[in-house]
Amino acid sequence: FVLVTSLLLYLLLRRYAARLRHLDAARDGPPLPVVHSHAITIATALLAALLMAAGIAGVSVFMGKWKTTETQRLKVIASLKLDQVDSWLRQQHRDVEAIRDSTVFRAPLRHWLRFGDAASRGRILARLEEYRDIYAYRGVQVLDGRGDARLTVGRLPNPISPELRRAVEMALAGGKMRVSDFYLHQGQVHLDIVAPLPAAPGEARLVVAVHMNTGDMLLPILREWPGPIRTGETALFRRQGDAVLFLSDLRFRKDSALRLKLPLSDLKDLAVEAANGAARPGTVLEGIDYRNVPVLGVVDAVPGTDWNLMVKEDRAEVYAGVRRDVFWIVLTDLLALVGLVIGAYVMYQRQRMRHMLRLRQQQAEKLKALEILDALSAAST
């Protein structure tokens, strides 16, 4: 009996010793087949990089489309303003041509020049006064080749301005209508149109000059802006020597017409950039304006003049409408990143929990085997 019992105890001990060696090998050997933290970290980093790249690409594409839309809008406004200014100038030319070719004006003028009678002079002045009222001019004058006023209606500079005198000389020399340069008189901006009058051989060469009220006629065209806007602005300027001279008042600087000059060395300024020929007329430019504020604008030449028309808007306002959409895109991307990190952390914890449970199960089996061995050992004694 002792021999049989000892043999059975030996076999049982040998069997459980083998099982313990297997458990120790499982515990001390290679790790259980679980997802490692390094693999989860790398996968999370790759997915996060893809999400960030997708977000950046989405914002870039959206901003590009928005900029294209806004630049097209500025181009349309610039084209509209250019057409309005050009149409206004053409209309002024037609009005002056109508005055020049009017027989009710030229007949008494010729009679007065020949005989100098007061009745003819009175009829001419009355006719000029009618023209002034109809076309809302500051005044109308008849000037001779030296630029001296022969007839005047309205409160006008006396003597005439150098700008008007040059226009008279050019009109008589070329036999064509001329527009004077802008000039200041008593704090107001003046602009004149000069048309040579037909003259028979031996007659004095004269011109009719109209003094336009730019404050009531031209400037409202520049001030108007299609749609609500805070920083949109239209201005006229021209190159004068080594500077850019603004010909119209600016929205954010009072009394700037013919007073504000910007040096051509200020290469970042939008008007200077256009005056230096840095871009083709009608293209969208980026730079700063006279306030040193970043702007987007379009500059184009006014036909038949040396004027440039600039339409601009603050860069901040151009992109104001896109900020909210970009904010939501970025927020969505950030929420996706947070969700990805949380998901990766939960996956790691679940795998770790499963690994710990399996280790606990193995330890429980080992303890059970040890208890059996202890029981057998106690029974054998």
C-alpha angles and dihedrals in degrees: 000000000000090000093050092045092048091050092051091047090050091052092048093048091049091050095050092042088058090049092051091050088053092051092047090050090051091049099042098032130072116332121264117270099273133135107270121228091238091058091049091048093050093046091048092049092050093049091046090051090051091049092049092047090049091049093048091047091048093050091046093051092045092048091048092052091046092050091049090052094047094046090051089051091052090049091052091049091047091050090049093050092045091052091048094051092044091048090049091052092047090050091052089051091051091049092051090047089053090053093046094049096042111119091203086063102037098045097058090039091056091045092051093047089052100042105014093220120166094229093060091045090052092051091050093049091048090051092048090050089054090052090050092052095043096050097032093237124167087231147321127233141184109216133185128225092275091055094251116146114245096173128013135185119185135019102299136162112282115226096029120253122265088243092058092044091055090049090052091051092048093046093052093043094050099030090229138109115271136196116218124226117264112268140175125243122173090344094306129111114243131194124179137193119208126198124184114234120228111258131191119228109287094019123118115264110241139174134205113226125194121199109214125212099231092178092064099029114031105022095058088058089055095044097052116093126188107243133356113315137158103200106020112127139175121200141168122225140158138196114262115182109300094347144061114244120202112223098191135047115269125231096236100034120058121222093006098137110117089352104075116077128175120200117241088234089072091090096172094062114102096224092046091049090055094043090053090055094244091147139022116266113267096027123121114257132194123209142097129296134219089288092055088245120141109252143171117222150157124228125194137167121253107234116249094014141073090241125119122206117213125194114186143163133191112267090227092059093044090058096035092095093053097050095080093051092046089049091056092046091052092044091052091049092049092049089051090051091049090049090049093052092046091048092049091049092050091049091050092049092048092051091046090049091050090049092051092049091053091049090050090050091052092048090050091052091049092051090049091052091049091050090052091050091049090050093049091046091051092047092051092057 
